[in-house]
């Protein structure tokens, strides 16, 4: 393809030789161990050695010690040391640790937390996204971690989906414009190797070279993971882990197209979606994984399951595991039942349900990625470049995040030149989200479902703190400004919107059982309660509209700032406000919002997806398009101050 250089045959040959030599010495138990990824709460370093474990992960909110970079380095150092103890029954194969660093390394206290993807989509700046990838990689490395389950390349087609904020846009072209840049940013400057095997062909043709074509990470790079393969943003009614009903042509045009630049950029791993395509679970879909991804598209890295992704494939666990392995999944995210997985897969191989060639292919791919990313050649985590956090949450990264906030905000209304605000004006700042860094950051921040308040988001600034820094006469009122009189204030900034959520708990749907997905499940039998049953903000959070109306009725011009992971129905709130700003989930650097409210920069953002009105949903739940019934603002809409 255009712009892709041929991979270096000398380096590819070295990877083939090293991986082939190691594979030839491995037992079945060692190969299956490499295919196994438990969660840190359920495995000790000694067990990593005993069971030849290939990878360990942290689910949302799972953290060591005081949750500082030094605690993470110490933990990873212990896992690494255990994996490298070699004797007659154990080979020294370094463990690969993975985390969800999807908008910065937000698992760790004190991280720089960037805007979620939907905001970056509004920014329309692929170069910015690549710089964010590089900064994120540095903060991941500071924790001694080698692998992030990012980027998400979903094309969100329905804002009712609880993961809409993980999508850059409903437009596959915009997602594709970002895909290669974020993959390169996370993995660092490589050596120009072609990440794909040359030409279409059989799986063996692609896996046979033992990692040929896999790119080399830059010195500040981590292993990236394109997810979730494929179609997770197109499920009917936006139900998480639901069913994407689409022809193959539509699937390729809307949902597969964004993966192409990421594959061309050399993304080393791909995660499979927990959703289905036309009724067939992606985790058991041989055509999508082996034939299309590994065969036609020539992906030479390894494929990982999502959280317990094999479980729903069959009532019998061994049968379910065999289905997923035979479909082409190489590594399995099995947080708690990893020993059961090892036993089940061993039995399936010994019984002939899973060919040994498939196990060899999976282990070869995993080893190839570990060699290609330099894991065998790196020192232990405690001695690695950047370990311990010198650049973790540093001023440079926070300045980048603030730039991203400025570029991501979308001005939806500005009546009578309400914005920009005067720094010397008497400004009331209020609303549930005005002084809450946790709510600015959204889900997948410190905890799976995110956090509220400021205590667990050290560093950065809330929107109120950003306003206070530039407007000396501003005042914070945490009770909605009910007592404010027209003569007391020249304007009010009311920060409204959603509370944090992740995955199915962010869905807009009728209550019902939805299996927990790629993070810690809640208590109970496995039903995730949705965020609500409507996109109408006035129904979800009636206090927001009451606060706006109360101030507007007293003659105080209201600037509404919406914190949300998706477009919401805001007809009533918009009508009562003099100005309205969509701030998405801006992350830790809320001062970037103040930069625009006071005119230090002009608004830049454009809507990455169409904005619904009170007539939504459209007949098929498809919010894409240029306007019409059900659409308040078309994709691409955004005002400027000038």
VOGU-3710 file (C-alpha; in Angstrom, 3 decimals, decimal comma):
1> xxxxxxxxxx> 0,000/0,000/0,000  0,972/3,599/-0,508  3,383/4,890/2,084  4,379/1,516/3,499  7,966/0,397/3,206  9,010/-3,206/2,864  9,969/-4,921/6,115  13,670/-5,534/6,606  14,420/-9,168/5,741  17,420/-9,345/8,064
11> xxxxxxxxxx> 15,401/-8,348/11,090  12,472/-10,561/10,083  14,865/-13,494/9,742  16,243/-12,887/13,227  12,739/-12,859/14,689  11,898/-16,075/12,814  15,011/-17,753/14,081  14,625/-16,699/17,703  10,906/-17,476/17,902  11,320/-20,765/16,038
21> xxxxxxxxxx> 14,120/-21,920/18,306  12,119/-21,133/21,409  8,922/-22,713/20,084  10,766/-25,927/19,251  11,780/-26,288/22,899  8,335/-25,597/24,366  5,974/-28,172/25,795  2,205/-28,051/25,311  1,843/-26,643/28,841  4,303/-23,851/28,065
31> xxxxxxxxxx> 2,546/-22,936/24,815  -0,877/-22,831/26,452  0,583/-20,829/29,316  1,688/-18,195/26,817  -1,900/-18,059/25,556  -3,227/-17,282/29,050  -3,809/-13,841/30,563  -5,058/-13,739/34,186  -5,926/-10,591/36,140  -3,385/-9,497/38,768
41> xxxxxxxxxx> -5,768/-9,982/41,705  -6,019/-13,659/40,876  -2,423/-14,687/40,231  0,815/-14,392/42,187  4,288/-14,090/40,641  5,126/-17,670/41,657  2,099/-18,891/39,681  3,241/-16,958/36,615  6,387/-19,078/36,687  4,642/-22,338/37,579
51> xxxxxxxxxx> 2,078/-22,109/34,767  4,332/-20,420/32,149  1,914/-17,474/31,929  2,339/-15,224/28,913  0,555/-12,104/30,130  -1,087/-10,484/33,146  -3,509/-7,546/33,114  -5,152/-5,047/35,394  -8,902/-4,664/35,114  -10,471/-1,291/35,844
61> xxxxxxxxxx> -9,608/-0,207/39,374  -7,202/-3,077/39,995  -3,994/-1,500/41,231  -1,050/-2,295/43,509  -0,093/-0,528/46,735  -0,886/3,176/46,856  -1,482/3,215/43,099  1,550/5,312/42,243  4,045/4,596/39,437  6,585/3,131/41,863
71> xxxxxxxxxx> 3,990/0,618/43,106  3,266/-0,490/39,548  6,969/-0,826/38,725  7,551/-2,983/41,799  4,611/-5,232/40,919  5,681/-5,646/37,309  9,245/-6,253/38,368  8,079/-9,180/40,509  6,031/-10,700/37,680  8,903/-10,232/35,232
81> xxxxxxxxxx> 11,447/-11,807/37,582  9,215/-14,836/38,082  8,711/-15,311/34,343  12,468/-15,164/33,735  13,427/-17,922/36,227  14,680/-20,722/33,991  15,343/-24,334/34,883  14,759/-27,769/33,376  10,987/-27,291/33,447  10,731/-23,563/32,726
91> xxxxxxxxxx> 11,865/-21,314/29,882  12,739/-17,662/30,395  9,946/-15,875/28,490  9,176/-12,364/29,778  5,593/-11,720/30,786  3,705/-8,990/28,908  1,590/-6,759/31,179  -1,513/-5,016/29,814  -3,760/-2,138/30,923  -6,611/-0,047/29,534
101> xxxxxxxxxx> -4,754/3,227/28,982  -7,409/4,537/26,614  -7,141/8,262/27,428  -3,827/8,433/29,189  -2,624/5,954/31,806  -5,686/6,855/33,843  -5,434/3,721/35,988  -2,678/5,354/38,060  -3,119/8,271/40,440  -1,538/11,466/39,169
111> xxxxxxxxxx> -1,667/10,557/35,473  -2,294/13,072/32,734  -5,841/12,301/31,634  -6,649/13,326/28,077  -10,100/13,929/26,581  -11,902/10,740/25,667  -11,963/9,807/21,989  -15,249/11,519/21,159  -13,695/14,860/22,109  -10,580/14,148/20,094
121> xxxxxxxxxx> -12,845/13,365/17,153  -14,341/16,834/17,519  -10,832/18,309/17,402  -10,268/16,994/13,867  -6,499/16,870/14,386  -4,736/13,561/13,597  -1,323/15,006/14,456  -2,590/15,935/17,927  -3,802/12,371/18,417  -0,372/10,980/17,545
131> xxxxxxxxxx> 1,269/13,290/20,087  -1,243/12,143/22,703  -0,336/8,542/21,870  3,329/9,259/22,485  2,643/10,987/25,802  0,362/8,149/26,895  3,049/5,589/26,046  5,576/7,426/28,194  3,206/7,412/31,158  2,451/3,714/30,630
141> xxxxxxxxxx> 6,175/2,942/30,566  6,612/4,957/33,761  4,496/2,305/35,490  6,627/-0,545/34,149  3,846/-1,620/31,765  4,454/-2,773/28,178  1,003/-2,975/26,572  -2,151/-0,870/26,350  -5,521/-2,069/25,096  -5,868/0,941/22,792
151> xxxxxxxxxx> -6,789/2,373/20,352  -10,528/1,793/20,150  -11,477/2,029/16,482  -15,229/1,609/16,873  -17,509/3,634/14,629  -20,348/4,554/16,997  -23,581/4,679/15,019  -26,019/5,169/17,904  -25,449/7,483/20,906  -27,419/5,127/23,118
161> xxxxxxxxxx> -24,336/2,912/23,172  -22,608/3,169/26,547  -19,187/3,209/24,888  -19,919/6,069/22,469  -17,202/8,209/24,051  -14,602/5,579/23,110  -15,358/6,247/19,435  -13,790/9,147/17,567  -16,793/9,535/15,289  -19,775/7,993/13,554
171> xxxxxxxxxx> -17,844/8,716/10,334  -15,492/5,845/9,392  -13,357/8,282/7,413  -12,550/10,328/10,504  -11,818/7,224/12,574  -9,543/5,969/9,800  -7,714/9,315/9,700  -6,835/8,823/13,373  -6,203/5,071/13,430  -2,701/4,973/11,979
181> xxxxxxxxxx> -1,593/8,096/13,834  -2,611/6,846/17,282  -1,071/3,420/16,613  2,216/5,049/15,601  2,067/7,386/18,569  1,604/4,585/21,081  4,184/2,265/19,535  6,733/4,978/18,829  8,904/5,557/15,789  9,614/2,160/14,266
191> xxxxxxxxxx> 11,996/1,147/11,538  9,567/1,314/8,637  8,880/-2,430/8,547  5,711/-3,452/6,769  3,414/-4,717/9,540  1,578/-7,034/7,176  2,570/-10,254/5,501  2,934/-9,765/1,732  -0,138/-10,615/-0,292  -3,254/-12,663/0,473
201> xxxxxxxxxx> -2,976/-16,338/1,276  -3,521/-19,016/3,880  -3,074/-18,548/7,607  0,095/-20,627/7,569  1,568/-18,319/4,955  1,044/-15,405/7,295  2,062/-17,018/10,537  4,870/-19,125/9,131  7,587/-16,446/9,186  7,283/-16,253/13,006
211> xxxxxxxxxx> 6,785/-12,535/13,202  8,154/-11,385/9,864  6,931/-7,901/9,132  6,233/-6,963/12,740  7,433/-3,412/13,419  10,021/-2,423/15,969  8,883/-0,159/18,798  10,478/3,198/19,362  12,415/3,737/22,596  9,330/5,288/24,200
221> xxxxxxxxxx> 6,809/2,951/22,599  4,426/0,378/24,057  2,516/-2,420/22,355  -0,811/-1,096/21,035  -4,039/-3,056/20,565  -6,688/-2,143/17,973  -10,161/-2,975/19,281  -12,814/-4,310/19,165  -12,764/-6,506/16,068  -15,230/-5,820/14,585
231> xxxxxxxxxx> -18,475/-3,844/14,346  -18,943/-3,114/18,044  -20,167/0,422/17,342  -22,959/-0,734/15,047  -25,089/-2,902/17,314  -28,864/-2,656/17,079  -30,176/0,159/19,309  -26,637/0,726/20,562  -26,783/-2,163/23,034  -23,326/-3,016/24,345
241> xxxxxxxxxx> -22,221/-6,520/23,354  -25,228/-6,631/21,050  -25,683/-7,670/17,433  -24,527/-5,689/14,405  -26,916/-6,475/11,589  -25,138/-5,553/8,386  -24,130/-6,946/5,029  -20,466/-7,730/4,553  -20,167/-4,738/2,235  -21,542/-2,453/4,951
251> xxxxxxxxxx> -19,364/-4,062/7,624  -16,265/-3,491/5,505  -17,215/0,074/4,570  -18,221/1,270/8,024  -16,411/-0,852/10,583  -13,426/-2,609/8,989  -12,145/0,381/7,005  -10,732/2,198/10,079  -8,568/-0,815/10,942  -6,660/-0,628/7,684
261> xxxxxxxxxx> -4,467/2,387/8,615  -3,753/0,843/12,026  -2,640/-2,425/10,417  -0,526/-0,494/7,929  1,045/1,424/10,815  2,035/-1,862/12,437  -0,340/-2,270/15,362  0,941/-5,400/17,092  -2,223/-6,790/18,680  -5,966/-6,823/17,966
271> xxxxxxxxxx> -8,761/-7,467/20,498  -11,962/-9,224/19,467  -15,368/-7,704/20,172  -17,834/-9,187/22,641  -20,594/-8,312/20,164  -21,964/-10,373/17,282  -22,225/-9,964/13,536  -25,580/-11,069/12,140  -26,178/-13,284/15,148  -22,778/-14,980/15,289
281> xxxxxxxxxx> -20,451/-14,096/18,159  -17,244/-12,441/16,972  -15,240/-14,557/19,424  -16,233/-17,671/17,465  -16,096/-16,109/13,994  -13,420/-17,919/12,008  -14,151/-15,916/8,869  -13,628/-12,567/10,594  -10,496/-13,582/12,508  -8,606/-16,249/10,567
291> xxxxxxxxxx> -9,816/-15,704/7,030  -10,203/-11,928/6,934  -7,934/-10,386/9,587  -5,056/-12,864/9,475  -5,568/-14,102/5,933  -6,813/-11,415/3,580  -5,446/-8,487/5,589  -2,246/-10,277/6,546  -2,185/-9,366/10,229  0,969/-10,975/11,651
301> xxxxxxxxxx> 0,612/-9,982/15,301  -1,552/-11,799/17,798  -5,274/-11,639/18,537  -6,541/-11,412/22,111  -9,991/-12,095/23,477  -11,928/-9,570/25,483  -12,786/-10,220/29,156  -14,030/-13,839/29,438  -15,009/-13,552/25,794  -15,224/-17,305/25,188
311> xxxxxxxxxx> -17,703/-17,926/28,013  -20,995/-17,340/26,149  -20,046/-19,406/23,095  -21,278/-22,742/24,479  -22,705/-24,186/27,684  -19,716/-26,513/27,964  -16,631/-24,440/28,803  -14,201/-26,740/26,999  -16,298/-26,568/23,849  -16,471/-22,765/24,122
321> xxxxxxxxxx> -12,690/-22,515/24,468  -12,162/-24,784/21,462  -14,516/-22,664/19,352  -12,615/-19,474/20,175  -9,155/-20,978/19,645  -10,160/-22,550/16,347  -11,668/-19,234/15,247  -8,191/-17,732/15,545  -7,902/-16,139/18,985  -4,332/-16,490/20,226
331> xxxxxxxxxx> -4,368/-15,135/23,800  -7,252/-15,341/26,248  -8,199/-12,725/28,819  -9,399/-15,090/31,552  -9,224/-12,960/34,706  -10,298/-15,443/37,390  -10,754/-18,857/35,773  -7,348/-19,020/34,108  -6,504/-22,417/35,601  -9,778/-23,782/34,308
341> xxxxxxxxxx> -8,947/-22,336/30,900  -5,545/-24,044/30,861  -7,091/-27,365/31,841  -9,920/-27,051/29,324  -7,664/-26,129/26,412  -5,202/-28,900/27,266  -8,057/-31,425/27,200  -9,351/-30,047/23,897  -5,909/-30,421/22,297  -5,356/-33,896/23,688
351> xxxxxxxxxx> -8,823/-34,910/22,524  -8,229/-33,624/19,005  -10,808/-30,823/19,035  -8,057/-28,205/18,694  -5,214/-29,030/16,277  -1,684/-28,728/17,587  -0,917/-26,551/14,572  -3,364/-23,943/15,901  -1,615/-23,929/19,294  1,766/-23,572/17,595
361> xxxxxxxxxx> 0,452/-20,709/15,485  -0,893/-18,882/18,560  2,305/-19,352/20,574  4,443/-18,365/17,585  2,487/-15,146/17,117  2,760/-14,248/20,812  6,493/-14,931/20,845  6,895/-12,979/17,612  5,303/-9,888/19,166  7,438/-10,238/22,295
371> xxxxxxxxxx> 10,596/-10,427/20,207  9,489/-7,663/17,834  8,711/-5,230/20,657  12,092/-5,913/22,270  10,662/-7,476/25,415  13,375/-10,159/25,531  16,078/-7,527/25,242  14,814/-5,049/27,815  16,126/-5,046/31,377  13,765/-5,805/34,223
381> xxxxxxxxxx> 11,022/-3,159/34,715  12,780/-1,474/37,648  15,778/-0,706/35,417  13,945/0,364/32,286  14,009/3,748/30,622  11,436/6,055/32,182  10,456/3,694/35,009  9,356/5,347/38,215  7,555/8,351/36,851  9,883/11,264/36,125
391> xxxxxxxxxx> 7,687/12,254/33,160  4,497/10,877/34,689  1,918/13,656/34,863  4,599/16,140/33,837  4,009/19,739/32,794  4,625/18,950/29,126  1,957/16,249/29,049  -0,546/18,400/30,924  0,012/21,249/28,476  -0,715/18,816/25,646
401> xxxxxxxxxx> -3,911/17,681/27,360  -4,994/21,293/27,828  -4,388/21,915/24,126  -6,553/18,889/23,346  -9,345/20,251/25,547  -9,250/23,602/23,757  -9,465/21,934/20,361  -12,232/19,518/21,345  -14,917/21,896/22,652  -17,834/22,582/20,302
411> xxxxxxxxxx> -19,796/25,836/20,536  -23,440/25,048/19,794  -25,012/28,417/20,617  -23,796/31,963/21,318  -26,713/34,351/21,557  -25,982/38,075/21,467  -22,240/37,543/21,783  -22,473/36,120/25,317  -19,065/34,552/24,784  -16,313/35,382/25,329
421> xxxxxxxxxx> -16,795/36,306/28,968  -15,043/39,299/30,499  -12,344/38,338/32,988  -13,412/41,186/35,279  -17,081/40,265/35,182  -18,987/38,942/38,173  -19,436/35,318/37,161  -21,354/32,649/39,048  -20,034/29,116/38,464  -22,396/26,348/39,444
431> xxxxxxxxxx> -23,779/22,960/38,392  -23,104/19,386/39,514  -20,046/19,065/37,304  -18,502/22,497/37,874  -15,952/21,458/40,477  -15,533/17,729/39,874  -12,415/16,487/38,109  -13,658/12,908/38,324  -16,769/13,636/36,310  -14,689/15,493/33,732
441> xxxxxxxxxx> -12,625/12,338/33,206  -15,495/9,870/32,777  -15,244/6,096/32,835  -12,040/4,054/32,779  -10,433/6,562/35,143  -8,959/5,139/38,379  -11,967/2,784/38,545  -13,753/0,872/35,799  -16,850/3,081/36,109  -14,818/6,191/36,856
451> xxxxxxxxxx> -14,974/8,293/40,015  -16,610/11,484/41,203  -14,975/14,272/43,151  -11,451/15,641/43,155  -9,572/13,546/45,711  -8,675/10,709/43,323  -7,702/12,953/40,401  -4,627/14,729/41,781  -3,198/17,406/39,541  -4,969/19,230/36,769
461> xxxxxxxxxx> -7,964/21,479/37,332  -11,737/21,358/37,472  -13,636/23,765/35,244  -14,259/25,958/38,284  -10,556/25,956/39,140  -9,794/27,008/35,584  -12,277/29,877/35,763  -11,076/30,957/39,200  -7,491/31,211/37,921  -8,398/33,867/35,328
471> xxxxxxxxxx> -11,513/35,597/36,692  -10,897/37,081/40,162  -14,541/38,085/40,697  -15,931/34,624/39,907  -17,736/32,725/42,661  -18,593/29,035/43,046  -22,032/28,004/44,253  -22,642/24,293/44,664  -26,412/24,695/45,143  -27,318/25,716/41,621
481> xxxxxxxxxx> -27,280/29,437/42,277  -30,806/29,378/43,698  -30,184/32,469/45,830  -28,449/34,498/43,119  -30,088/37,773/42,128  -29,787/39,494/38,788  -27,795/42,333/40,284  -25,265/40,011/41,852  -23,779/38,522/38,675  -23,142/39,488/35,084
491> xxxxxxxxxx> -23,257/35,886/33,830  -23,433/32,317/35,058  -21,456/29,285/33,909  -23,567/26,201/34,640  -21,698/22,917/34,191  -24,192/20,129/33,606  -24,331/16,619/32,197  -23,613/13,004/32,887  -21,863/11,166/35,693  -19,084/8,681/34,791
501> xxxxxxxxxx> -19,935/5,274/33,346  -18,395/2,523/31,232  -19,579/-0,187/28,860  -23,097/-1,580/29,335  -23,721/0,535/32,426  -23,685/3,535/30,109  -26,285/2,148/27,714  -29,567/3,915/27,157  -32,085/1,075/27,073  -34,764/-0,671/29,042
511> xxxxxxxxxx> -33,406/-2,482/32,120  -32,455/-6,079/31,488  -29,682/-8,629/31,800  -26,531/-7,780/29,898  -23,421/-9,824/30,652  -20,536/-7,810/32,105  -17,840/-7,130/29,581  -14,185/-6,178/29,645  -13,797/-5,063/33,243  -14,759/-6,019/36,755
521> xxxxxxxxxx> -18,372/-7,237/36,854  -20,681/-5,717/39,436  -22,106/-7,670/42,324  -25,055/-9,873/41,509  -25,926/-12,462/38,895  -24,489/-10,557/35,935  -27,015/-7,885/35,017  -25,690/-4,459/34,152  -28,190/-1,706/34,814  -28,276/0,907/32,041
531> xxxxxxxxxx> -27,585/4,595/32,564  -31,194/5,409/31,749  -34,003/4,825/29,283  -33,827/8,075/27,319  -31,235/10,425/25,853  -33,250/13,393/27,134  -31,057/15,214/29,661  -34,064/16,812/31,346  -35,330/13,345/32,242  -31,952/11,849/33,160
541> xxxxxxxxxx> -30,869/14,831/35,300  -33,768/17,258/35,836  -31,724/19,369/38,253  -29,610/20,633/35,364  -32,548/22,233/33,596  -33,873/23,598/36,889  -30,542/25,324/37,595  -30,426/26,896/34,127  -34,046/28,034/34,256  -33,714/29,439/37,738
551> xxxxxxxxxx> -30,813/31,687/36,750  -32,214/32,661/33,364  -35,556/33,608/34,915  -33,726/36,161/37,081  -32,140/37,762/34,059  -28,667/36,240/34,423  -27,252/35,099/31,048  -26,403/31,408/31,293  -23,439/29,736/29,611  -24,203/26,012/29,776
561> xxxxxxxxxx> -21,222/23,653/29,593  -22,219/20,048/28,969  -20,026/17,218/30,294  -21,068/14,043/28,481  -19,803/10,983/26,708  -22,195/11,457/23,794  -24,705/13,872/22,300  -27,848/14,132/24,428  -31,294/15,577/23,752  -30,889/19,102/25,142
571> xxxxxxxxxx> -33,680/21,058/23,435  -35,004/22,533/26,701  -31,582/23,338/28,165  -30,432/24,911/24,905  -33,512/27,132/24,679  -32,966/28,522/28,195  -29,228/29,188/27,734  -27,593/32,226/26,168  -24,589/30,111/25,124  -24,066/26,369/25,035
581> xxxxxxxxxx> -20,793/24,420/24,868  -20,339/20,687/24,338  -17,236/19,860/26,391  -17,498/16,034/26,102  -15,264/14,344/28,729  -12,288/16,723/28,799  -10,107/14,849/31,292  -7,920/16,264/34,004  -7,151/19,652/32,431  -10,388/21,571/32,908
591> xxxxxxxxxx> -8,550/24,877/32,603  -8,687/24,324/28,841  -12,428/25,034/29,047  -11,775/28,408/30,661  -9,306/29,265/27,900  -12,195/29,301/25,433  -14,897/30,765/27,663  -12,757/33,876/28,123  -11,600/34,099/24,533  -7,918/33,231/24,942
601> xxxxxxxxxx> -8,501/30,906/21,989  -11,379/30,597/19,559  -13,533/27,499/19,402  -12,153/24,894/17,053  -14,237/21,731/17,488  -16,791/20,315/15,086  -19,369/17,682/15,976  -17,957/14,205/15,242  -21,481/12,798/15,139  -24,911/14,223/14,493
611> xxxxxxxxxx> -26,672/15,716/17,518  -30,189/14,371/18,217  -33,263/16,430/19,029  -36,513/15,588/20,777  -37,777/13,753/17,661  -34,941/11,207/17,893  -34,467/8,239/17,504  -34,566/7,914/13,767  -36,451/4,917/12,388  -33,413/2,627/12,413
621> xxxxxxxxxx> -31,474/4,288/15,232  -28,909/5,580/12,735  -27,944/9,090/13,813  -25,615/9,720/10,869  -26,501/12,217/8,202  -26,522/15,887/7,395  -29,732/16,833/9,172  -33,481/16,442/9,009  -36,023/14,975/11,384  -34,445/13,758/14,580
631> xxxxxxxxxx> -31,281/15,818/14,103  -30,693/19,083/15,973  -27,200/19,740/14,598  -25,539/17,820/11,750  -22,149/16,210/12,008  -19,505/18,864/11,384  -21,461/21,672/13,054  -19,609/24,098/15,309  -19,643/27,874/15,808  -16,742/30,275/16,156
641> xx> -16,476/33,402/18,307  -15,278/35,538/15,450
//
